[in-house]
C-alpha cells in the first residue's frame, strides 16, 4: 500500500501492520482496546500533545482529554 497524505488511510495503516505481524488480534476485547488506545494517541498527536505524558495520565486515572473545536 503506497503511503499517501490521506488521513483515513494513515489511521488504518497501523492496524493492518499489527494484524500482519501477529496474524490476528486474538479477541474482540483486544481489538477494542487496541483501537481505543490508537485513536486516542492519534488524536493527541494531531494536537501536538506529548504522547508519553498522555499514556502516563491514563495509568494515573487523570486522562488528558483532547481539545474540541467550539
Biopython code that builds the backbone (N, CA, C, O; Angstrom):
import numpy as np
from Bio.PDB.StructureBuilder import StructureBuilder

atoms = [
    (1, "UNK", "N", (0.852, -1.162, 0.000)),
    (1, "UNK", "CA", (0.000, 0.000, 0.000)),
    (1, "UNK", "C", (0.907, 1.237, 0.000)),
    (1, "UNK", "O", (1.698, 1.408, 0.927)),
    (2, "UNK", "N", (0.812, 2.086, -0.996)),
    (2, "UNK", "CA", (1.661, 3.274, -1.029)),
    (2, "UNK", "C", (1.266, 4.280, 0.051)),
    (2, "UNK", "O", (0.090, 4.417, 0.388)),
    (3, "UNK", "N", (2.254, 4.971, 0.580)),
    (3, "UNK", "CA", (1.993, 5.984, 1.594)),
    (3, "UNK", "C", (1.402, 7.216, 0.917)),
    (3, "UNK", "O", (1.907, 7.683, -0.104)),
    (4, "UNK", "N", (0.318, 7.736, 1.506)),
    (4, "UNK", "CA", (-0.330, 8.931, 0.971)),
    (4, "UNK", "C", (-0.570, 9.911, 2.095)),
    (4, "UNK", "O", (-0.259, 9.623, 3.251)),
    (5, "UNK", "N", (-1.112, 11.047, 1.773)),
    (5, "UNK", "CA", (-1.470, 12.035, 2.771)),
    (5, "UNK", "C", (-2.900, 11.840, 3.261)),
    (5, "UNK", "O", (-3.400, 12.638, 4.053)),
    (6, "UNK", "N", (-3.546, 10.802, 2.801)),
    (6, "UNK", "CA", (-4.918, 10.542, 3.189)),
    (6, "UNK", "C", (-4.964, 10.126, 4.658)),
    (6, "UNK", "O", (-4.453, 9.063, 5.010)),
    (7, "UNK", "N", (-5.572, 10.951, 5.524)),
    (7, "UNK", "CA", (-5.585, 10.689, 6.961)),
    (7, "UNK", "C", (-6.308, 9.393, 7.320)),
    (7, "UNK", "O", (-5.920, 8.708, 8.266)),
    (8, "UNK", "N", (-7.343, 9.060, 6.580)),
    (8, "UNK", "CA", (-8.072, 7.823, 6.865)),
    (8, "UNK", "C", (-7.192, 6.605, 6.615)),
    (8, "UNK", "O", (-7.189, 5.666, 7.411)),
    (9, "UNK", "N", (-6.453, 6.615, 5.524)),
    (9, "UNK", "CA", (-5.559, 5.503, 5.232)),
    (9, "UNK", "C", (-4.442, 5.420, 6.254)),
    (9, "UNK", "O", (-4.055, 4.326, 6.666)),
    (10, "UNK", "N", (-3.923, 6.562, 6.665)),
    (10, "UNK", "CA", (-2.856, 6.570, 7.662)),
    (10, "UNK", "C", (-3.346, 6.020, 8.987)),
    (10, "UNK", "O", (-2.601, 5.326, 9.678)),
    (11, "UNK", "N", (-4.578, 6.314, 9.354)),
    (11, "UNK", "CA", (-5.134, 5.832, 10.614)),
    (11, "UNK", "C", (-5.287, 4.307, 10.602)),
    (11, "UNK", "O", (-5.120, 3.658, 11.634)),
    (12, "UNK", "N", (-5.601, 3.746, 9.455)),
    (12, "UNK", "CA", (-5.794, 2.300, 9.351)),
    (12, "UNK", "C", (-4.494, 1.532, 9.153)),
    (12, "UNK", "O", (-4.444, 0.328, 9.407)),
    (13, "UNK", "N", (-3.452, 2.203, 8.710)),
    (13, "UNK", "CA", (-2.194, 1.533, 8.386)),
    (13, "UNK", "C", (-1.620, 0.754, 9.570)),
    (13, "UNK", "O", (-1.199, -0.388, 9.390)),
    (14, "UNK", "N", (-1.588, 1.332, 10.776)),
    (14, "UNK", "CA", (-1.007, 0.655, 11.931)),
    (14, "UNK", "C", (-1.771, -0.615, 12.285)),
    (14, "UNK", "O", (-1.168, -1.613, 12.679)),
    (15, "UNK", "N", (-3.088, -0.583, 12.148)),
    (15, "UNK", "CA", (-3.883, -1.777, 12.436)),
    (15, "UNK", "C", (-3.534, -2.897, 11.470)),
    (15, "UNK", "O", (-3.423, -4.056, 11.868)),
    (16, "UNK", "N", (-3.364, -2.552, 10.215)),
    (16, "UNK", "CA", (-3.025, -3.561, 9.213)),
    (16, "UNK", "C", (-1.630, -4.124, 9.468)),
    (16, "UNK", "O", (-1.406, -5.322, 9.297)),
    (17, "UNK", "N", (-0.700, -3.275, 9.872)),
    (17, "UNK", "CA", (0.657, -3.736, 10.179)),
    (17, "UNK", "C", (0.620, -4.684, 11.378)),
    (17, "UNK", "O", (1.258, -5.736, 11.357)),
    (18, "UNK", "N", (-0.123, -4.315, 12.417)),
    (18, "UNK", "CA", (-0.231, -5.181, 13.601)),
    (18, "UNK", "C", (-0.848, -6.521, 13.230)),
    (18, "UNK", "O", (-0.377, -7.566, 13.677)),
    (19, "UNK", "N", (-1.882, -6.499, 12.430)),
    (19, "UNK", "CA", (-2.530, -7.743, 12.010)),
    (19, "UNK", "C", (-1.557, -8.603, 11.201)),
    (19, "UNK", "O", (-1.529, -9.824, 11.358)),
    (20, "UNK", "N", (-0.774, -7.981, 10.354)),
    (20, "UNK", "CA", (0.172, -8.710, 9.513)),
    (20, "UNK", "C", (1.273, -9.350, 10.353)),
    (20, "UNK", "O", (1.668, -10.488, 10.103)),
    (21, "UNK", "N", (1.766, -8.617, 11.349)),
    (21, "UNK", "CA", (2.861, -9.120, 12.176)),
    (21, "UNK", "C", (2.395, -10.244, 13.100)),
    (21, "UNK", "O", (3.035, -11.293, 13.179)),
    (22, "UNK", "N", (1.282, -10.024, 13.795)),
    (22, "UNK", "CA", (0.832, -11.002, 14.786)),
    (22, "UNK", "C", (-0.086, -12.066, 14.202)),
    (22, "UNK", "O", (-0.310, -13.098, 14.836)),
    (23, "UNK", "N", (-0.616, -11.841, 13.020)),
    (23, "UNK", "CA", (-1.511, -12.809, 12.401)),
    (23, "UNK", "C", (-2.975, -12.548, 12.692)),
    (23, "UNK", "O", (-3.841, -12.868, 11.878)),
    (24, "UNK", "N", (-3.255, -11.965, 13.857)),
    (24, "UNK", "CA", (-4.627, -11.622, 14.216)),
    (24, "UNK", "C", (-4.600, -10.791, 15.497)),
    (24, "UNK", "O", (-3.531, -10.537, 16.052)),
    (25, "UNK", "N", (-5.750, -10.377, 15.957)),
    (25, "UNK", "CA", (-5.841, -9.598, 17.184)),
    (25, "UNK", "C", (-6.143, -10.470, 18.397)),
    (25, "UNK", "O", (-6.006, -9.997, 19.525)),
    (26, "UNK", "N", (-6.540, -11.704, 18.214)),
    (26, "UNK", "CA", (-6.798, -12.602, 19.332)),
    (26, "UNK", "C", (-8.246, -12.592, 19.769)),
    (26, "UNK", "O", (-8.980, -13.548, 19.516)),
    (27, "UNK", "N", (-8.667, -11.513, 20.429)),
    (27, "UNK", "CA", (-10.041, -11.455, 20.937)),
    (27, "UNK", "C", (-10.692, -10.146, 20.511)),
    (27, "UNK", "O", (-10.024, -9.204, 20.083)),
    (28, "UNK", "N", (-12.002, -10.115, 20.640)),
    (28, "UNK", "CA", (-12.746, -8.891, 20.338)),
    (28, "UNK", "C", (-12.359, -7.777, 21.311)),
    (28, "UNK", "O", (-12.276, -6.609, 20.933)),
    (29, "UNK", "N", (-12.124, -8.154, 22.563)),
    (29, "UNK", "CA", (-11.690, -7.182, 23.571)),
    (29, "UNK", "C", (-10.321, -6.589, 23.191)),
    (29, "UNK", "O", (-10.083, -5.394, 23.371)),
    (30, "UNK", "N", (-9.440, -7.429, 22.669)),
    (30, "UNK", "CA", (-8.131, -6.963, 22.231)),
    (30, "UNK", "C", (-8.236, -5.961, 21.093)),
    (30, "UNK", "O", (-7.500, -4.975, 21.057)),
    (31, "UNK", "N", (-9.139, -6.210, 20.175)),
    (31, "UNK", "CA", (-9.371, -5.291, 19.059)),
    (31, "UNK", "C", (-9.874, -3.947, 19.580)),
    (31, "UNK", "O", (-9.374, -2.893, 19.188)),
    (32, "UNK", "N", (-10.868, -3.996, 20.468)),
    (32, "UNK", "CA", (-11.431, -2.764, 21.038)),
    (32, "UNK", "C", (-10.376, -1.965, 21.791)),
    (32, "UNK", "O", (-10.298, -0.745, 21.649)),
    (33, "UNK", "N", (-9.572, -2.649, 22.585)),
    (33, "UNK", "CA", (-8.521, -1.981, 23.360)),
    (33, "UNK", "C", (-7.491, -1.341, 22.442)),
    (33, "UNK", "O", (-7.108, -0.188, 22.638)),
    (34, "UNK", "N", (-7.042, -2.093, 21.435)),
    (34, "UNK", "CA", (-6.043, -1.578, 20.503)),
    (34, "UNK", "C", (-6.536, -0.306, 19.819)),
    (34, "UNK", "O", (-5.815, 0.689, 19.752)),
    (35, "UNK", "N", (-7.776, -0.343, 19.310)),
    (35, "UNK", "CA", (-8.285, 0.807, 18.571)),
    (35, "UNK", "C", (-8.624, 1.988, 19.471)),
    (35, "UNK", "O", (-8.542, 3.136, 19.033)),
    (36, "UNK", "N", (-9.001, 1.732, 20.715)),
    (36, "UNK", "CA", (-9.242, 2.828, 21.655)),
    (36, "UNK", "C", (-7.944, 3.574, 21.945)),
    (36, "UNK", "O", (-7.895, 4.803, 21.894)),
    (37, "UNK", "N", (-6.895, 2.815, 22.251)),
    (37, "UNK", "CA", (-5.593, 3.429, 22.529)),
    (37, "UNK", "C", (-5.071, 4.142, 21.295)),
    (37, "UNK", "O", (-4.612, 5.281, 21.373)),
    (38, "UNK", "N", (-5.142, 3.477, 20.171)),
    (38, "UNK", "CA", (-4.628, 4.025, 18.914)),
    (38, "UNK", "C", (-5.354, 5.319, 18.529)),
    (38, "UNK", "O", (-4.723, 6.286, 18.103)),
    (39, "UNK", "N", (-6.669, 5.331, 18.678)),
    (39, "UNK", "CA", (-7.461, 6.501, 18.333)),
    (39, "UNK", "C", (-7.118, 7.683, 19.236)),
    (39, "UNK", "O", (-6.953, 8.810, 18.769)),
    (40, "UNK", "N", (-7.013, 7.407, 20.533)),
    (40, "UNK", "CA", (-6.688, 8.477, 21.488)),
    (40, "UNK", "C", (-5.307, 9.067, 21.180)),
    (40, "UNK", "O", (-5.146, 10.286, 21.141)),
    (41, "UNK", "N", (-4.323, 8.208, 20.965)),
    (41, "UNK", "CA", (-2.976, 8.703, 20.690)),
    (41, "UNK", "C", (-2.898, 9.447, 19.349)),
    (41, "UNK", "O", (-2.171, 10.433, 19.231)),
    (42, "UNK", "N", (-3.634, 8.983, 18.355)),
    (42, "UNK", "CA", (-3.639, 9.671, 17.057)),
    (42, "UNK", "C", (-4.228, 11.073, 17.195)),
    (42, "UNK", "O", (-3.716, 12.029, 16.613)),
    (43, "UNK", "N", (-5.308, 11.188, 17.970)),
    (43, "UNK", "CA", (-5.935, 12.491, 18.193)),
    (43, "UNK", "C", (-4.995, 13.421, 18.941)),
    (43, "UNK", "O", (-4.825, 14.581, 18.565)),
    (44, "UNK", "N", (-4.384, 12.903, 20.006)),
    (44, "UNK", "CA", (-3.484, 13.728, 20.803)),
    (44, "UNK", "C", (-2.243, 14.123, 19.998)),
    (44, "UNK", "O", (-1.722, 15.226, 20.167)),
    (45, "UNK", "N", (-1.775, 13.243, 19.137)),
    (45, "UNK", "CA", (-0.625, 13.553, 18.286)),
    (45, "UNK", "C", (-0.952, 14.695, 17.327)),
    (45, "UNK", "O", (-0.122, 15.574, 17.100)),
    (46, "UNK", "N", (-2.142, 14.683, 16.774)),
    (46, "UNK", "CA", (-2.561, 15.754, 15.861)),
    (46, "UNK", "C", (-2.664, 17.089, 16.585)),
    (46, "UNK", "O", (-2.526, 18.149, 15.975)),
    (47, "UNK", "N", (-2.908, 17.028, 17.905)),
    (47, "UNK", "CA", (-2.996, 18.251, 18.701)),
    (47, "UNK", "C", (-1.658, 18.623, 19.336)),
    (47, "UNK", "O", (-1.588, 19.491, 20.206)),
    (48, "UNK", "N", (-0.594, 17.947, 18.880)),
    (48, "UNK", "CA", (0.781, 18.246, 19.316)),
    (48, "UNK", "C", (0.998, 18.003, 20.814)),
    (48, "UNK", "O", (1.828, 18.668, 21.434)),
    (49, "UNK", "N", (0.258, 17.059, 21.396)),
    (49, "UNK", "CA", (0.439, 16.715, 22.807)),
    (49, "UNK", "C", (1.620, 15.751, 22.937)),
    (49, "UNK", "O", (1.997, 15.086, 21.972)),
    (50, "UNK", "N", (2.188, 15.683, 24.117)),
    (50, "UNK", "CA", (3.273, 14.739, 24.393)),
    (50, "UNK", "C", (2.632, 13.383, 24.667)),
    (50, "UNK", "O", (1.910, 13.214, 25.650)),
    (51, "UNK", "N", (2.903, 12.418, 23.789)),
    (51, "UNK", "CA", (2.204, 11.140, 23.839)),
    (51, "UNK", "C", (2.545, 10.336, 25.084)),
    (51, "UNK", "O", (1.670, 9.673, 25.641)),
    (52, "UNK", "N", (3.782, 10.377, 25.528)),
    (52, "UNK", "CA", (4.139, 9.641, 26.728)),
    (52, "UNK", "C", (3.381, 10.195, 27.931)),
    (52, "UNK", "O", (2.899, 9.437, 28.772)),
    (53, "UNK", "N", (3.280, 11.512, 28.006)),
    (53, "UNK", "CA", (2.525, 12.138, 29.103)),
    (53, "UNK", "C", (1.058, 11.725, 29.045)),
    (53, "UNK", "O", (0.427, 11.547, 30.087)),
    (54, "UNK", "N", (0.511, 11.573, 27.849)),
    (54, "UNK", "CA", (-0.882, 11.130, 27.699)),
    (54, "UNK", "C", (-1.061, 9.715, 28.226)),
    (54, "UNK", "O", (-2.033, 9.427, 28.923)),
    (55, "UNK", "N", (-0.121, 8.830, 27.893)),
    (55, "UNK", "CA", (-0.208, 7.455, 28.380)),
    (55, "UNK", "C", (-0.069, 7.388, 29.898)),
    (55, "UNK", "O", (-0.809, 6.664, 30.563)),
    (56, "UNK", "N", (0.876, 8.141, 30.442)),
    (56, "UNK", "CA", (1.066, 8.165, 31.890)),
    (56, "UNK", "C", (-0.202, 8.674, 32.578)),
    (56, "UNK", "O", (-0.601, 8.149, 33.618)),
    (57, "UNK", "N", (-0.829, 9.689, 32.000)),
    (57, "UNK", "CA", (-2.041, 10.249, 32.600)),
    (57, "UNK", "C", (-3.174, 9.223, 32.651)),
    (57, "UNK", "O", (-3.975, 9.233, 33.585)),
    (58, "UNK", "N", (-3.244, 8.349, 31.663)),
    (58, "UNK", "CA", (-4.271, 7.307, 31.656)),
    (58, "UNK", "C", (-4.039, 6.347, 32.822)),
    (58, "UNK", "O", (-4.980, 5.990, 33.530)),
    (59, "UNK", "N", (-2.794, 5.930, 33.021)),
    (59, "UNK", "CA", (-2.492, 4.997, 34.102)),
    (59, "UNK", "C", (-2.654, 5.646, 35.478)),
    (59, "UNK", "O", (-2.879, 4.952, 36.469)),
    (60, "UNK", "N", (-2.543, 6.952, 35.539)),
    (60, "UNK", "CA", (-2.768, 7.675, 36.795)),
    (60, "UNK", "C", (-4.233, 8.056, 36.984)),
    (60, "UNK", "O", (-4.587, 8.730, 37.951)),
    (61, "UNK", "N", (-5.080, 7.621, 36.059)),
    (61, "UNK", "CA", (-6.530, 7.894, 36.076)),
    (61, "UNK", "C", (-6.840, 9.389, 36.055)),
    (61, "UNK", "O", (-7.802, 9.850, 36.671)),
    (62, "UNK", "N", (-6.009, 10.131, 35.338)),
    (62, "UNK", "CA", (-6.214, 11.567, 35.135)),
    (62, "UNK", "C", (-6.009, 11.856, 33.648)),
    (62, "UNK", "O", (-5.163, 12.666, 33.268)),
    (63, "UNK", "N", (-6.786, 11.190, 32.831)),
    (63, "UNK", "CA", (-6.598, 11.224, 31.386)),
    (63, "UNK", "C", (-6.632, 12.628, 30.831)),
    (63, "UNK", "O", (-7.554, 13.398, 31.098)),
    (64, "UNK", "N", (-5.610, 12.951, 30.053)),
    (64, "UNK", "CA", (-5.569, 14.226, 29.337)),
    (64, "UNK", "C", (-6.557, 14.124, 28.192)),
    (64, "UNK", "O", (-6.438, 13.252, 27.332)),
    (65, "UNK", "N", (-7.527, 15.014, 28.184)),
    (65, "UNK", "CA", (-8.576, 14.978, 27.160)),
    (65, "UNK", "C", (-8.196, 15.849, 25.969)),
    (65, "UNK", "O", (-7.550, 16.883, 26.138)),
    (66, "UNK", "N", (-8.593, 15.440, 24.770)),
    (66, "UNK", "CA", (-8.339, 16.265, 23.591)),
    (66, "UNK", "C", (-9.174, 17.553, 23.636)),
    (66, "UNK", "O", (-10.237, 17.610, 24.256)),
    (67, "UNK", "N", (-8.661, 18.566, 22.968)),
    (67, "UNK", "CA", (-9.409, 19.822, 22.846)),
    (67, "UNK", "C", (-10.383, 19.661, 21.680)),
    (67, "UNK", "O", (-10.015, 19.167, 20.614)),
    (68, "UNK", "N", (-11.611, 20.078, 21.893)),
    (68, "UNK", "CA", (-12.612, 20.007, 20.839)),
    (68, "UNK", "C", (-12.910, 21.404, 20.340)),
    (68, "UNK", "O", (-12.961, 22.354, 21.120)),
    (69, "UNK", "N", (-13.108, 21.526, 19.040)),
    (69, "UNK", "CA", (-13.439, 22.817, 18.443)),
    (69, "UNK", "C", (-14.804, 23.262, 18.935)),
    (69, "UNK", "O", (-15.715, 22.452, 19.109)),
    (70, "UNK", "N", (-14.929, 24.558, 19.154)),
    (70, "UNK", "CA", (-16.213, 25.091, 19.620)),
    (70, "UNK", "C", (-16.872, 25.911, 18.549)),
    (70, "UNK", "O", (-17.963, 26.441, 18.761)),
]
sb = StructureBuilder()
sb.init_structure("model")
sb.init_model(0)
sb.init_chain("A")
sb.init_seg("    ")
for serial, (resi, resn, name, xyz) in enumerate(atoms, 1):
    if name == "N":
        sb.init_residue(resn, " ", resi, " ")
    sb.init_atom(name, np.array(xyz, "f"), 0.0, 1.0, " ", f" {name:<3s}", serial, name[0])
structure = sb.get_structure()
